Amino acid sequence: MIPEIYVWTILFFPVVSFLVIGLIIRPFFNGYARFAGYVTIFAIGLAFILSIWTLGSVIGEGGKLSFPPKPWLTIDDFDLRLGLMVDSLTAVMLVIVTGVSLLIQIYSQGYMAKDPSYARYFAFMSLFTASMVGLVMASNIIQLYVFWELVGLSSYLLIGFWYHRPSAAAAAKKAFLVTRLGDFGFLLAILYIFFNGLPLDIDGIHQAVRAGVLGGLGLTWLAVGIF
């Protein structure tokens, strides 16, 4: 079975790629912007390999890997823990996200070769990939919301990448405003769950739905936010 630290590394690799490009290559070595593509491909390629290992481990363990969540924030009776949810759906999505992203990065080396914002593009793509990986592995709804917002931010940055074009800038603003409406519904669902004393972890929410504890209003807001 794959160790937990390696599953976390699937998320950390694209995060590190984003930081290296954004904080080192673009501001100090923009003349060597080509390395931004190599860093991104290397990081996401490793994440893809680890995703395949994760999928194999999930299959070998009967459909789910159990990793205990780590305490992060405790206030009175409120206890927020960060962790990983790695079931069969998560494992498949990890392979899809990292695999498709890897192919896109390889293709983009040629497509973006003469673009003056070459390094910025790969930084945004690293952030987008990290956000998607974090989204599918989130073990509680707070983590899910954070990475959901990061996916929205990454989409906005990529849609408006050529911001000097009026059509691209307008499309980015439109996408940003539309997704904010759904995000508001998602936030209402989180508040509903919290103030009704329901569990914040994904497994607990599934159990609450099956038991009929999570009311129709909360489910409606959750559906509006996600879809």
C-alpha positions, 0 to 999 in steps of 0.5 A, a space after each residue: 500500500 502506498 504510504 500516506 506521505 506519498 499521497 500528499 506528495 501528489 498535491 505538493 508536487 504541483 504546488 512546489 512547481 507553482 512556487 518555483 516558477 512564480 517566485 524564482 524563475 519568472 522574477 529572476 530567470 525569465 530569460 530562461 523561461 523554458 525551464 518553467 515548462 520542464 519544471 511543470 512537466 517533471 512535477 506533474 509527471 511525478 504526481 501522475 506516477 504516484 497517482 497510478 500507484 495510489 490507484 493500484 493500492 486502492 484496488 489492492 485494499 478493496 476500494 479505499 485507503 484509510 488515513 487518519 485526519 490531522 488536527 488543525 484547528 480546535 475552538 471549544 467544541 469545534 474541531 477541524 481536521 485536515 486529511 485525505 479521502 482516497 476511495 476508488 473514485 478519488 483514485 481514478 480522478 487523480 489519474 485522470 487529472 494528473 494524466 490529462 494535465 501532463 499531456 496538456 503541459 507537454 503539448 503547451 511547450 510547443 503551443 506557447 513557445 513564442 509567447 512572452 508570458 511563457 513562464 506565467 502560463 506554466 505557473 497558472 497551470 501548476 496552480 490549476 492542477 494542484 487545485 484540482 488534485 486538492 479538490 478530489 482528495 479533500 476529506 472535509 467540506 472546508 478543504 473542499 471549499 478552499 480548493 473549489 475556490 482555488 479552481 475558480 481562481 485558476 480558471 479565471 487566470 487561465 481564461 483571461 491569460 491574454 488579458 490585453 485582448 478584450 474578448 479574453 478579459 470579458 470572458 474571464 470576468 463573466 466566468 468569475 461572476 457566474 461561478 461566484 453565484 454557485 460558490 455562495 450557495 456552497 457557502 450557505 450549505 457549509 453554514 447550514 451544516 455547521 450551525 446544525 451540528 452536522 459533521 464536516 467530513 465527507 464521510 459524515 455528510 454521506 451518512 447524514 444524507 443516508 440517515 435523512 439528517 441533512 435536510 432538503 434545504 442544506 442539500 439544495 444549497 450544496 447542489 447549487 454550489 457544486 453544480 
